[in-house]
Amino acid sequence: SYPGQLGEMLSRLPEDRMLTSARAYTSRDGKLVLDIFELGDHQPEAVSDEEFQAAVDALSEGLPAADFARFKEHLRGCSPEYLRSVPPRISQIHFRLINDVKATGDLQVDWEEIDENLDTVRFAVEGTQAKNYFERLARYLGVKGIDIERAYLTSFHQGPTAYRYLGFTVRHGKKHPRPQLTEDLKRLYFVDDSVVDLWLEVEGFSLSDCEVVDYLTSLSHQLLCGKDPVKFARPRLLHFALKYKDQLLPRVACFKEGRAPENPVSGLDREEEAEFFQTWDKILTSVLFHNLDQGGRQALGARLKPGLFRESPEERPYAVIFARGQDCQGFHVRFQDVARGGMRLVCPNSNEAHTAENERLFEEAYSLARAQHLKNKDIPEGGAKAAVLVKPGTDPTRAGRLFANTLLDLTVGIPTVDNNPDLIYLGPDENVSTELIEWIANRAALRGHPLPASFMSSKPGAGINHKEFGITSEGVTVFLEESLRQKGLNPETDPFTVTITGGPDGDVAGNEIRILLTRYPKTARIIGVADGSGIAEDPQGLNAEELLRLFHSVSPIANFNPQHLSPEGRVVPVSSPGGVELRNSLHNRLQADAFVPAGGRPATINKNNWQKFCQQDGKPASYVIVEGANLFLTEDARRELSSIGVSIIKDSSANKCGVVCSSFEVLASMLLTEEEFLKHKKEFVGQVIDRLQQLARSEATLLFREHKRRPDLCLPTLSVRLSKVMLRTAEAVAREAADPLSEGSPEIKDVFLNYLPPLLRQLAGDRLHQIPLDYRQRIVACSLSGKIVYREGITYLEDLPTEALNELTLTYLKGERVVQSLVDEVRASGIPSASKLAALLELGGARTLAQSPELHQ
């Protein structure tokens, strides 16, 4: 026997089979080692009721009576061999550790001294990732010169959840400081393989030193790979770092202590080495705070100065967080202190795809957050996005947990940079499961988040599931309706054709199919659908009943039954010859009145291929595009297609209703108990959908009104200008806004109350102080901004200096009250033109009074 021997044995086990049980023994003289491993998820041997009860009676000896019921339930998840062999004291220790994991969500470590030479260290974790951890622990103890006398790995099951217990009886552990040893042993469960490899390779570096080196190298790669992905490939950057490893530790200390490096790295041989270390130093001067010293952290994360990523103030986000953990890394980018946006898990299926996604990870998060910010003009929260890249073949849910927990590390109980509360609100995006949604909300509560139910939206119970209610598609449909009307088609009476990317099993695409076929059964014809599985197309219109069957059974389009096609139709899966090409070109090949991209990758239509959307005669495949999916078209493609007459509703307009709904869900979680929400959920969701449709129609009406006035400006340009003026106005008002619940501002309070869905006013009118002050002020700000811009148009506030916006907005609000009083007076006058005069007052009275305050008298 020798230190590290068990780790070597574990490294030889097959990678494709789960380690469910392990026992390792060493003879007293160290000459004999016996290692027993059980692989695979086996069906446990049945235990009779009599044998189980006998085991319960024996193992519960000395157990407090209050714990008996839970202990018995715990034993039901144990193997027969465990029940027959484990001593009562040890089984109760395991029970306590597993309960601590359940209660805290954290890995648990427990030390017990056996004698002056031997200690037992025990670990309990949730999940099935035990083999890698078991191997890491064994290797670490071996490198530290700590002999393993005995080792155990045991599996427990509590319903669908698996837990693993790992135990080691070790010799020579006392020569190492216990707190640092314990922290390192815990960290080994969460760090990436690259950190462990670095620690094994570089002598004199602690595990946390290696974690910092790995973090800075990974972030440097994000900043440099856009310049030259080959020259600044991550393996090369790590080689540069190790080449000058004697100069790394001072920079690691700078990161840990939150200070900038004093001197540049010296003696560099190559220009790219200098650029790499200059980037390191830029990062070190940009770290605002990190979670390196936080107990229980699951990944390394830091909030960074946004100027590190964008120098221009106009393009600079409000805050950026970068986190790196085992098998994953990700960015959270936001454009406001109070911010909302989805968390997407990017899950490439090959190493090549992983490399490509890694090189654009920040740009994806940044672009989506910026688009989200434009989209969030109607709600208190600014735009945000989290993009988390997951290593191929690993668990995306675990990656999502690590990242969400790191966001909590950096926002809960942390002094903020500008004394504003860090109110980050997440929502589900690609590859985020219902299980993960629930875990994140529960984790926020465990971590002491002031409003844990609001941290993650779309919870299956006390939340609004967007797919279940078709939330985003409700807004997409409104924009589609208004676009068709502008082209001379009344969707209620005139037949129209549609092509869709995204399948019937998807959220936006599936619900768009459902809404069109049920709301317009006599006029809507969906002639083509493409998704990841393939295509179905039919110029006569795909059979409505079959499409709805796929929607309700959550099936992809390749499962469309060909018997329901006309002779001209076809179904082609991507696995068929030419299937991928047909899938990727459907939106270009089929001519329809409207195209709804409701799924697909960003930049599918771009400056290099937009011409393919045009037919041989130069006419576009569709004269209406409503972007249900984010960033499906690039700005260049939008501009070019708009120039040939295509009406394009940009994503920040078309699919805004999803995030607006999530905002109302968060608002409800601030005011209602879970029981109240569930009791009134149906009514509340109905009120929210009504509001979503109103907001979508207000924006669609304004965009087409402005486009008619300025046909030289395309709809996407107007959409961006609309968002910018509303956001700038809201920001100006929020900075000066009074608390709407304070006395002396009846107009402001009315604006605040009118924003709330009626049910919230009815049930929680006496709890409105539970909404954070900053959030209340921003409700007023976005409400006033939307009220004025949707009514008066984009240019009314666009050219005003920022410092004048708040005063004009408040004057306009007061003018509305004066106008309403005059309208009531005119209507009651009985004069022949009363109705016409009242309508004219309502149309322009507030605007006139805002520009002429003396008329208020």
MILUMDREN-254596 format. One record per residue (C-alpha): residue in three letters; x, y, z. Coordinates in steps of 0.5 Angstrom, whole numbers, plus 500, padded with zeros to 3 digits. Each point is the difference from the previous one (the first is absolute). Example, Ala and Ser with C-alpha at 12.3 -4.5 7.8 and 13.67 -1.06 7.14 Angstrom:
2
ALA525491516 SER502507498 
This chain:
857
SER500500500 TYR502507499 PRO497507499 GLY496501494 GLN499493498 LEU493500501 GLY499506496 GLU504496494 MET495494501 LEU494505499 SER503503494 ARG500493496 LEU493499501 PRO495501494 GLU498507499 ASP493498497 ARG498496506 MET497503507 LEU504499506 THR495498505 SER504496506 ALA507500502 ARG504497506 ALA507500500 TYR504497506 THR508500502 SER503495504 ARG503502506 ASP507499498 GLY499503493 LYS501494496 LEU493498498 VAL495505496 LEU493498499 ASP496504495 ILE492498499 PHE497504495 GLU492500498 LEU499503493 GLY493501497 ASP493502502 HIS498493503 GLN493498502 PRO500499507 GLU499494504 ALA493499503 VAL500501507 SER494496504 ASP496505505 GLU502496506 GLU507500498 PHE500508499 GLN496501506 ALA505496504 ALA506505497 VAL496506502 ASP499497507 ALA508499500 LEU502506497 SER496505503 GLU503498507 GLY501507504 LEU497504495 PRO496506502 ALA492498499 ALA499506496 ASP504498495 PHE498493500 ALA495501494 ARG505503495 PHE505495502 LYS495494498 GLU499504493 HIS507501499 LEU502492501 ARG495499495 GLY505503495 CYS506495502 SER502494497 PRO499493504 GLU507499501 TYR501507503 LEU494498505 ARG503494502 SER507502501 VAL500507502 PRO501502508 PRO494504503 ARG505506502 ILE503500493 SER493500497 GLN497506504 ILE506504498 HIS499499493 PHE492501501 ARG503507503 LEU504502494 ILE495498495 ASN495504504 ASP505506500 VAL501500492 LYS492500500 ALA500506504 THR505504497 GLY501497493 ASP508500502 LEU505495500 GLN501498507 VAL507498503 ASP501497507 TRP506498504 GLU501495506 GLU506498503 ILE501493501 ASP507500504 GLU506504500 ASN502498493 LEU493498497 ASP495505497 THR493498497 VAL498506495 ARG493499497 PHE496503494 ALA493501498 VAL498502493 GLU494501496 GLY500497493 THR503494497 GLN507503498 ALA504496505 LYS505497496 ASN504506498 TYR500503507 PHE502493503 GLU506500496 ARG501507501 LEU500499507 ALA505494500 ARG505504495 TYR500506505 LEU501496506 GLY505496497 VAL504506497 LYS500503507 GLY503494503 ILE494498504 ASP499492500 ILE493497499 GLU499494504 ARG493499498 ALA495503495 TYR492500499 LEU495502495 THR493499501 SER494502497 PHE493502503 HIS494502496 GLN494504503 GLY495500494 PRO502502494 THR506503503 ALA507497501 TYR505501505 ARG507498501 TYR504499507 LEU508499499 GLY504498506 PHE508500501 THR503497506 VAL507504499 ARG507500504 HIS505506500 GLY494505499 LYS502504506 LYS506503497 HIS496504496 PRO495506503 ARG493498500 PRO497506498 GLN504500493 LEU499493499 THR493500501 GLU499506495 ASP504496495 LEU497494501 LYS493503499 ARG502504494 LEU503494496 TYR492498499 PHE499507496 VAL506502496 ASP502498493 ASP504495498 SER505505497 VAL501503507 VAL502493503 ASP505499494 LEU503506502 TRP500499507 LEU504493499 GLU505503495 VAL502507503 GLU504499507 GLY499505505 PHE493502498 SER494499504 LEU493498497 SER497507501 ASP506503496 CYS499495495 GLU493502500 VAL501507499 VAL506499494 ASP494495497 TYR495506500 LEU505505498 THR502496494 SER493498498 LEU497508500 SER507502497 HIS498495494 GLN493503500 LEU503507499 LEU505498495 CYS497494495 GLY496505496 LYS507503498 ASP503494498 PRO497493502 VAL506496498 LYS506505503 PHE495501506 ALA498493501 ARG499498507 PRO505494501 ARG505505497 LEU498505505 LEU501495506 HIS507499497 PHE502507500 ALA497500508 LEU504494502 LYS507503496 TYR500505505 LYS497497506 ASP505503504 GLN497507499 LEU492497501 LEU500500507 PRO500507501 ARG495501495 VAL496495504 ALA501504506 CYS497506497 PHE494496498 LYS499498507 GLU501506503 GLY496505495 ARG506504498 ALA503502493 PRO507497498 GLU506505502 ASN505498494 PRO499496493 VAL502493499 SER507500498 GLY505496495 LEU494499495 ASP503496493 ARG494502496 GLU495505498 GLU494496502 GLU503498506 ALA500507502 GLU493501498 PHE498494504 PHE503503506 GLN497507499 THR493497499 TRP501497507 ASP502506503 LYS494504497 ILE496494503 LEU503501507 THR499508500 SER493498498 VAL498496505 LEU495503505 PHE499494505 HIS500493499 ASN497494504 LEU507496501 ASP500500508 GLN492499501 GLY499493503 GLY496495496 ARG501503493 GLN499496495 ALA504503494 LEU505506500 GLY496507498 ALA502507500 ARG496507498 LEU504504495 LYS500507498 PRO496500493 GLY505504497 LEU505494499 PHE495498495 ARG498506497 GLU503507500 SER494504497 PRO496502505 GLU494499495 GLU502493499 ARG502499507 PRO495495505 TYR499502507 ALA503494503 VAL504493498 ILE501494504 PHE504494497 ALA500493504 ARG504494499 GLY499493503 GLN500493498 ASP499499493 CYS497506499 GLN501508500 GLY495506498 PHE498507500 HIS495504503 VAL499507497 ARG495505502 PHE499507498 GLN496503506 ASP501499507 VAL493497501 ALA500495494 ARG497494497 GLY501495495 GLY501492498 MET505495502 ARG502496494 LEU504494500 VAL504499494 CYS502492499 PRO504499494 ASN500492498 SER507500498 ASN507503502 GLU501504493 ALA493503502 HIS502502507 THR506503497 ALA496504496 GLU494502505 ASN506502505 GLU503505495 ARG493504500 LEU498499507 PHE500507502 GLU498503494 GLU494495500 ALA498502507 TYR501508499 SER496500493 LEU494496504 ALA501505506 ARG500506495 ALA494497496 GLN497499507 HIS501507502 LEU496503494 LYS495494501 ASN499502508 LYS497507498 ASP493499503 ILE503497507 PRO504503506 GLU506495499 GLY505501495 GLY503495495 ALA504494502 LYS502494498 ALA504494502 ALA504495495 VAL503494503 LEU504495496 VAL500493502 LYS506495498 PRO497495495 GLY498493504 THR499504507 ASP493501504 PRO498507498 THR495500506 ARG506500504 ALA504506496 GLY493504501 ARG501499508 LEU507502500 PHE499506496 ALA493502504 ASN503499507 THR506504498 LEU495506498 LEU498499507 ASP507501503 LEU501506496 THR493504501 VAL497497507 GLY503504506 ILE506503496 PRO501508501 THR498502493 VAL505505496 ASP495506499 ASN496498507 ASN494498495 PRO497493502 ASP502495495 LEU493497498 ILE502495494 TYR494496498 LEU501494496 GLY495496495 PRO501493496 ASP503500494 GLU503495495 ASN501493504 VAL498502507 SER495495503 THR494500504 GLU505497506 LEU505505499 ILE495506500 GLU497497507 TRP507499503 ILE503507498 ALA493503504 ASN502495506 ARG507502500 ALA499507500 ALA495499506 LEU506496504 ARG505506498 GLY496505503 HIS497504494 PRO496505502 LEU494498495 PRO502493498 ALA494498496 SER501506496 PHE508498498 MET497495495 SER494500496 SER496495496 LYS499495506 PRO496495499 GLY495501506 ALA500507502 GLY502503494 ILE498501493 ASN503495495 HIS500503493 LYS500494496 GLU493498504 PHE497507499 GLY503502493 ILE503506503 THR505502495 SER496498494 GLU494504502 GLY504506499 VAL503497493 THR493499498 VAL498507501 PHE506503496 LEU498495494 GLU493502500 GLU502508500 SER505498494 LEU495496496 ARG495506501 GLN505505497 LYS501495494 GLY493501499 LEU498493503 ASN495499505 PRO502494504 GLU493499502 THR497500493 ASP505499495 PRO504494499 PHE508500502 THR506496500 VAL505499505 THR507496500 ILE503499507 THR507498503 GLY500496506 GLY495494502 PRO494499502 ASP503497507 GLY503507501 ASP498506504 VAL499505495 ALA499496494 GLY496495503 ASN495505503 GLU500505494 ILE498494496 ARG494498505 ILE498508500 LEU500501493 LEU496493498 THR495501506 ARG499508499 TYR500500493 PRO497493498 LYS497502493 THR506505498 ALA507498503 ARG504495495 ILE506497503 ILE504498494 GLY507498503 VAL503499507 ALA507498501 ASP504498506 GLY506496503 SER496494498 GLY499502492 ILE494503496 ALA493499498 GLU497504495 ASP494500495 PRO498506496 GLN493498501 GLY501501508 LEU502495505 ASN494497503 ALA498503506 GLU498494504 GLU507497499 LEU504506502 LEU495501506 ARG502493502 LEU507501500 PHE499506504 HIS496496505 SER505494500 VAL506505500 SER503496494 PRO505503495 ILE497502493 ALA504493497 ASN494496503 PHE495504496 ASN496494497 PRO501500492 GLN493497499 HIS497507502 LEU504504494 SER498502493 PRO503497494 GLU505506500 GLY502499507 ARG506497504 VAL503498506 VAL507499501 PRO504499506 VAL508503500 SER502492500 SER498500493 PRO504501494 GLY500508499 GLY496501507 VAL504505503 GLU501504494 LEU492500499 ARG499502507 ASN505505500 SER497503494 LEU492500501 HIS499507502 ASN504502493 ARG497495496 LEU492501501 GLN496506498 ALA495502506 ASP497506502 ALA504500507 PHE506497503 VAL500499507 PRO507498502 ALA498497507 GLY507495501 GLY507500497 ARG507502501 PRO501508500 ALA503503494 THR496494496 ILE499506495 ASN506505499 LYS503504495 ASN503495497 ASN494496498 TRP494504500 GLN499500493 LYS498493500 PHE494502504 CYS498503493 GLN497496494 GLN503500493 ASP496506498 GLY503504506 LYS493500504 PRO501497507 ALA498494503 SER495504505 TYR498507500 VAL499499508 ILE505498505 VAL499500507 GLU506498504 GLY497495506 ALA507497501 ASN506505502 LEU505503495 PHE498495494 LEU502506496 THR506504500 GLU499508500 ASP503499493 ALA495495497 ARG494504503 ARG502507497 GLU501496493 LEU494497500 SER496506503 SER503503494 ILE496496495 GLY493501504 VAL500494505 SER497502506 ILE504498506 ILE498500507 LYS507500504 ASP501495506 SER500505505 SER493502498 ALA497493498 ASN501496506 LYS500505505 CYS494497504 GLY504494503 VAL504504504 VAL495505502 CYS496494502 SER506498504 SER500507503 PHE493499502 GLU501494503 VAL506503505 LEU495505502 ALA495495502 SER505496504 MET502507504 LEU493501502 LEU496493500 THR501494504 GLU501493496 GLU493498503 GLU497507497 PHE504499493 LEU497493499 LYS493502502 HIS500505496 LYS505498494 LYS495499495 GLU497507501 PHE507504500 VAL502496494 GLY494503496 GLN501507502 VAL508499499 ILE498498493 ASP495505498 ARG506505502 LEU505497496 GLN495500494 GLN499508501 LEU507501501 ALA502497493 ARG494503497 SER502507502 GLU507499498 ALA498497493 THR495506499 LEU506505501 LEU505496496 PHE496500494 ARG497507501 GLU507503501 HIS502496493 LYS495503496 ARG502507502 ARG507498499 PRO501494495 ASP507502499 LEU501497507 CYS499492500 LEU496497506 PRO506497503 THR503507501 LEU494503503 SER500494505 VAL507501502 ARG498508501 LEU494498503 SER503496505 LYS506505501 VAL495506501 MET496496505 LEU506498504 ARG503506500 THR494504503 ALA499494505 GLU507501503 ALA499507500 VAL494500504 ALA502494505 ARG506504502 GLU496506502 ALA493496502 ALA497501507 ASP498493503 PRO493499497 LEU497498507 SER502506504 GLU495506501 GLY500506496 SER500497493 PRO493497498 GLU502500492 ILE506496501 LYS496495505 ASP495499495 VAL505499494 PHE503495505 LEU493496502 ASN498500492 TYR506496499 LEU498495504 PRO495494498 PRO493501503 LEU501494504 LEU506502503 ARG497507502 GLN494496503 LEU504495504 ALA506504502 GLY498507500 ASP503500508 ARG507497498 LEU502504495 HIS506502504 GLN503493499 ILE502502493 PRO507503501 LEU500508499 ASP505500494 TYR495495497 ARG494504501 GLN504506497 ARG501497494 ILE493497499 VAL498508500 ALA505501495 CYS499495495 SER492501501 LEU501508498 SER505499495 GLY496495496 LYS493504501 ILE503506497 VAL504497494 TYR495495498 ARG495506500 GLU504505497 GLY505497496 ILE508499500 THR502507498 TYR496503506 LEU506499505 GLU505497496 ASP504507499 LEU499502507 PRO506501504 THR500494505 GLU500506506 ALA493502497 LEU497494500 ASN497499507 GLU497507500 LEU497499494 THR497493502 LEU497503506 THR497506497 TYR497495495 LEU497496505 LYS497506504 GLY497502493 GLU497494499 ARG496501507 VAL498507497 VAL498498493 GLN495494503 SER497506504 LEU499504494 VAL497494496 ASP495498506 GLU498507499 VAL499500493 ARG496494500 ALA496502505 SER499507496 GLY495497495 ILE502504495 PRO500497493 SER507499499 ALA501497507 SER503493498 LYS504503494 LEU503505505 ALA501495505 ALA504496496 LEU505505497 LEU501502507 GLU502493502 LEU504499494 GLY505506501 GLY498504506 ALA505497505 ARG506501495 THR497508499 LEU500501507 ALA507496501 GLN503505495 SER496506503 PRO500499508 GLU497507501 LEU493497497 HIS500496506 GLN497506504 
